[in-house]
């Protein structure tokens, strides 16, 4: 079954090029050209991933992302201007899974899409079909893409789930940002990339605390991040 991709971008020519390439690569693609239409399409549940341009007239990509995230955890890959660090950080804080800087090639975009979808649908061989990962009050079911804290459901984006799963499988040990990027995002950590830090900050707000009141997710100086075992 073909993965269905939603392209939200007002650049008709660029969208046409991306659409043609993605279809050649085996994806089914629907393109819309403004944020309102993109929000409506994303809410249908018909898509495996959305590609969202930040710079659009009327309703920009960040507002579109915010609206989509009010009722959907659909994986979202942002297209940002090269050097627009503020837009990238805000987008990640709003729940984007990753970003690609424009101008980018269709091949690069496709590789990033595949990385996100591969992580979103992968089932680690060692996990079995029904096993859960339990770390203190956190419980994760990787094969179901489901997680709870103290019995309450955690609303996680695809990338947040991936990163938390890596940390949970290494609970009690620091995990480097490069490892988190490779295993959680499916790509090596780029120089000056704030992506992991922003996602982990979001996770810290969503997770509970341990007995002494500290966050269960700690930064380990020069080593990375660690999920604390209670």
C-alpha positions in Angstrom: 0.0 0.0 0.0 1.4 3.4 -1.0 2.1 6.0 1.7 0.0 9.1 1.2 1.8 12.4 1.5 0.1 15.8 2.0 2.1 18.7 0.5 1.1 22.2 1.8 3.0 24.9 0.0 1.9 27.9 -2.1 4.8 27.5 -4.5 3.0 25.8 -7.4 6.1 25.1 -9.4 8.1 23.6 -6.5 5.1 21.5 -5.4 4.7 20.2 -8.9 8.4 19.1 -9.0 8.2 17.5 -5.5 4.9 15.8 -6.4 6.2 14.3 -9.6 9.3 13.0 -7.9 7.5 11.5 -4.9 5.0 9.7 -7.1 7.9 8.2 -9.1 9.3 7.0 -5.7 6.0 5.2 -5.0 4.2 7.7 -2.9 0.6 8.9 -3.4 0.6 12.7 -3.2 -2.1 15.4 -2.6 -1.1 19.0 -2.9 -2.9 22.0 -1.4 -1.6 25.6 -1.6 -2.8 27.4 1.6 -2.8 26.7 5.3 -6.6 26.5 5.7 -6.9 23.8 3.1 -3.9 22.0 4.6 -5.5 22.0 8.0 -8.7 20.5 6.7 -6.9 17.8 4.7 -4.6 16.9 7.6 -7.6 16.4 9.9 -9.0 13.6 7.6 -6.6 11.0 8.9 -5.9 9.9 5.3 -2.2 10.8 5.3 1.0 9.2 6.5 2.9 12.5 6.7 2.5 16.2 5.8 5.1 18.4 4.3 4.5 22.0 5.4 6.1 25.2 4.1 6.6 27.9 6.8 6.3 30.9 4.4 2.7 31.0 3.0 0.4 34.0 2.6 -2.8 34.5 4.7 -2.1 31.7 7.2 1.5 30.9 7.5 3.0 27.5 8.2 3.5 27.9 11.9 -0.1 28.8 12.5 -1.1 25.9 10.2 1.1 23.6 12.3 -0.5 24.9 15.5 -4.0 24.2 14.2 -3.1 20.7 13.0 -1.6 19.8 16.3 -4.8 20.7 18.2 -6.3 17.4 17.0 -3.7 15.4 15.2 -0.3 13.8 15.8 0.3 13.3 12.0 4.1 13.4 11.3 4.9 16.8 9.9 8.1 17.8 8.1 8.6 21.6 7.8 10.2 23.4 4.9 12.1 26.4 6.1 14.3 29.1 4.7 18.0 28.4 5.1 19.1 30.3 8.2 15.6 30.7 9.6 16.6 29.3 13.0 13.8 31.0 14.9 11.1 29.5 12.6 12.6 26.1 13.0 12.8 26.2 16.8 9.2 27.6 17.0 8.0 24.9 14.6 9.6 22.1 16.6 8.2 23.5 19.8 4.7 23.5 18.2 5.2 19.8 17.4 6.9 19.5 14.0 8.8 16.2 13.6 11.8 17.6 11.6 12.6 20.2 9.1 14.4 20.6 5.7 16.0 23.9 4.7 15.0 25.3 1.3 16.2 25.2 -1.3 16.3 21.4 -1.1 16.4 18.7 -3.8 13.5 16.3 -4.2 15.9 13.5 -3.4 16.8 15.1 0.0 13.1 15.6 0.8 12.3 12.0 -0.1 15.1 10.7 2.1 13.9 12.7 5.1 10.3 11.5 4.5 11.4 7.9 4.4 13.4 8.4 7.6 10.4 9.8 9.5 8.0 7.1 8.2 10.5 4.3 8.9 10.9 5.4 12.5 7.1 6.0 12.8 6.3 2.4 11.7 9.3 0.4 12.9 9.0 -2.3 15.5 12.3 -3.3 17.1 12.9 -7.0 16.7 13.7 -7.5 20.4 10.4 -6.0 21.5 8.2 -8.8 20.5 4.5 -8.3 19.6 3.1 -7.5 23.0 6.0 -6.5 25.3 6.0 -3.1 27.0 9.0 -1.0 28.1 8.5 0.1 31.7 10.6 2.7 33.4 9.2 4.0 36.7 5.8 5.4 35.9 6.5 5.4 32.2 5.1 2.6 30.1 5.6 2.3 26.3 4.2 -0.1 23.8 6.5 0.4 20.7 4.5 -1.8 18.4 1.3 0.2 19.2 3.1 3.6 19.2 1.4 4.2 22.6 2.8 5.5 25.9 1.4 6.3 29.3 2.7 8.1 32.5 1.2 6.9 35.8 -1.6 5.3 33.7 -2.5 8.5 31.8 -2.1 8.7 28.1 0.9 10.6 26.8 0.1 12.7 23.6 3.4 12.5 21.7 4.4 13.4 18.2 6.1 10.6 16.1 9.5 12.0 16.8 8.9 12.5 20.5 7.8 8.9 20.7 11.0 7.8 18.9 13.3 9.8 21.1 11.6 8.7 24.3 11.8 5.0 23.2 15.5 5.3 22.7 15.9 6.9 26.1 13.6 4.3 27.8 15.6 1.4 26.3 18.7 3.0 27.8 17.2 4.1 31.0 19.7 4.9 33.7 22.4 5.6 31.1 23.2 8.8 29.2 22.4 8.8 25.5 24.4 11.1 23.3 22.6 13.6 21.0 24.2 12.0 18.0 22.7 8.6 19.0 19.3 10.2 19.6 19.4 11.9 16.2 20.4 8.7 14.4 18.0 6.4 16.2 15.2 8.8 16.8 15.2 11.0 13.7 16.9 8.5 11.3 19.8 10.9 10.4 23.2 12.0 11.8 23.3 15.0 14.0 24.1 18.1 12.0 26.4 20.8 13.3 24.6 23.4 15.4 21.4 21.4 15.2 19.0 22.4 18.0 16.4 19.8 16.9 17.1 17.2 19.7 17.3 19.9 22.4 13.9 21.3 21.4 12.2 17.9 21.2 13.6 16.9 24.6 12.5 20.2 26.2 8.9 19.4 24.9 9.2 15.8 26.3 10.3 17.2 29.7 7.1 19.2 29.9 4.9 16.2 29.0 6.6 13.7 31.4 6.1 13.7 35.1 8.6 14.0 37.9 10.3 11.4 40.1 9.9 11.1 43.9 12.3 13.9 44.7 10.5 16.3 42.4 13.1 16.4 39.6 12.2 15.8 36.0 12.7 12.1 35.0 14.5 13.4 31.9 17.9 14.9 32.8 20.6 16.6 30.8 24.0 15.0 31.5 26.8 17.5 30.9 28.8 16.7 27.7 27.2 13.2 27.5 23.6 13.8 26.3 20.3 13.0 28.0 19.2 10.4 30.5 15.9 8.9 31.5 16.2 8.3 35.3 15.3 5.0 36.7 13.2 5.2 39.9 
